[in-house]
Amino acid sequence: MSEASRRAEVSTTHEDAAIVAAALTPDNTDAMTTTVDGDTVRTTVVRDRTGGLAATVDDYVVNLTVADAVAETARDTQS
């Protein structure tokens, strides 16, 4: 990435953070890194252009919402 890169970090908490992160990772691009710390999923996105950054973060948030809902449904179903 160039010196003029744009960067965004999205941090969210989940009861099943490791499961949510595992569901997200296959869709990560080379511009993304995802880590888990306890109940926190943290994803950093670095892109050269603001529009690309916004599009990538938007896609990530949609995927995150689905991954969290699936993990919650699976947890509720097992109870």
C-alpha positions in Angstrom: 0.0 0.0 0.0 1.1 3.5 -0.7 1.8 6.2 1.9 -1.5 7.8 1.1 -3.4 4.6 2.1 -6.7 4.9 3.9 -7.3 2.7 6.9 -10.4 1.7 8.9 -10.7 -0.5 11.9 -13.9 -2.2 12.9 -14.2 -3.6 16.4 -17.2 -5.5 17.6 -18.1 -7.8 20.5 -19.8 -11.2 20.2 -20.6 -14.1 22.5 -19.0 -16.4 19.9 -16.2 -14.1 18.6 -14.0 -16.8 17.3 -16.8 -18.4 15.4 -17.8 -15.1 13.9 -14.2 -14.3 12.9 -13.8 -17.8 11.4 -16.9 -17.2 9.3 -15.6 -13.8 8.0 -12.1 -14.8 7.2 -12.7 -16.6 3.9 -14.2 -13.4 2.5 -11.3 -11.2 3.6 -9.2 -9.7 0.8 -5.4 -9.1 1.0 -6.2 -5.6 2.2 -7.9 -7.0 5.4 -6.7 -8.6 8.6 -9.0 -10.0 11.3 -8.1 -10.9 14.9 -9.9 -12.1 17.9 -9.2 -10.9 21.5 -11.6 -12.4 24.0 -15.1 -11.4 22.9 -13.8 -8.8 20.4 -13.4 -9.3 16.6 -11.2 -6.6 15.2 -10.8 -6.2 11.4 -8.4 -3.6 9.8 -8.9 -2.6 6.2 -6.2 -0.7 4.3 -7.0 0.6 0.8 -5.4 3.1 -1.5 -8.6 5.0 -2.3 -11.4 6.3 -0.1 -14.1 4.8 -2.3 -12.5 1.3 -2.2 -12.2 1.6 1.6 -15.8 2.5 2.0 -16.9 -0.4 -0.3 -14.8 -2.9 1.5 -16.0 -1.8 4.9 -19.6 -1.8 3.7 -19.2 -5.4 2.4 -17.5 -6.4 5.6 -20.3 -5.0 7.8 -22.9 -6.9 5.8 -20.9 -10.2 6.1 -20.4 -9.5 9.8 -24.1 -9.0 10.4 -24.9 -12.4 8.7 -22.1 -14.2 10.5 -23.2 -12.9 13.9 -26.9 -13.9 13.2 -25.9 -17.4 12.1 -23.7 -17.9 15.2 -26.5 -16.6 17.4 -29.0 -18.9 15.7 -26.7 -21.9 16.1 -26.1 -21.1 19.8 -29.9 -20.7 20.4 -30.7 -24.0 18.6 -28.2 -25.9 20.7 -29.7 -24.7 24.0 
